[in-house]
Amino acid sequence: EASEDSDDPVATERPLGPIQALDTFIVNLADKSGNRYLRITMDLELEKLELEDEVKKRLPQIRDSILMILSTKRFEDINSVSGKITLRDEIQDKINGYLALGKITNVYFKEFVVQ
């Protein structure tokens, strides 16, 4: 007899949606010295497969928005785990504002280098 254990993460995990890879972004950070830059690569998890075409059509808007968000960040803003989570949420919210057919369910950082 199988018991249902709600604490089991495998039982409650939702399936991964379609993934849309984005090209790498390189931006200067908004630090006073102006000597730091961020190199970041990310993937977008889509709510449904039908959203792929809309994301591809809106790629110029999406990339522009991400560049604008990244270039306003200081090292102190993104150095901590909570800062990275806040950045991820901000990017996700901004992109979802452009989409009509669904939403981005997650943003995954594949590369995150500050120098």
ChimeraX attribute file (.defattr): number of C-alpha atoms within 10 A of each C-alpha:
attribute: neighborCount
match mode: 1-to-1
recipient: residues
	/A:1	3
	/A:2	4
	/A:3	5
	/A:4	8
	/A:5	9
	/A:6	9
	/A:7	8
	/A:8	9
	/A:9	9
	/A:10	8
	/A:11	10
	/A:12	10
	/A:13	8
	/A:14	8
	/A:15	6
	/A:16	12
	/A:17	15
	/A:18	17
	/A:19	18
	/A:20	17
	/A:21	14
	/A:22	14
	/A:23	10
	/A:24	13
	/A:25	16
	/A:26	16
	/A:27	17
	/A:28	19
	/A:29	22
	/A:30	17
	/A:31	15
	/A:32	8
	/A:33	7
	/A:34	10
	/A:35	10
	/A:36	15
	/A:37	19
	/A:38	21
	/A:39	15
	/A:40	18
	/A:41	17
	/A:42	18
	/A:43	16
	/A:44	21
	/A:45	21
	/A:46	21
	/A:47	18
	/A:48	16
	/A:49	13
	/A:50	12
	/A:51	18
	/A:52	18
	/A:53	11
	/A:54	14
	/A:55	23
	/A:56	12
	/A:57	10
	/A:58	14
	/A:59	14
	/A:60	11
	/A:61	14
	/A:62	21
	/A:63	16
	/A:64	11
	/A:65	14
	/A:66	18
	/A:67	16
	/A:68	12
	/A:69	14
	/A:70	23
	/A:71	16
	/A:72	13
	/A:73	18
	/A:74	18
	/A:75	16
	/A:76	9
	/A:77	16
	/A:78	19
	/A:79	11
	/A:80	11
	/A:81	10
	/A:82	11
	/A:83	15
	/A:84	15
	/A:85	13
	/A:86	14
	/A:87	19
	/A:88	16
	/A:89	14
	/A:90	15
	/A:91	20
	/A:92	20
	/A:93	15
	/A:94	15
	/A:95	21
	/A:96	17
	/A:97	11
	/A:98	15
	/A:99	14
	/A:100	9
	/A:101	14
	/A:102	17
	/A:103	20
	/A:104	24
	/A:105	16
	/A:106	19
	/A:107	21
	/A:108	13
	/A:109	13
	/A:110	11
	/A:111	13
	/A:112	14
	/A:113	10
	/A:114	15
	/A:115	10
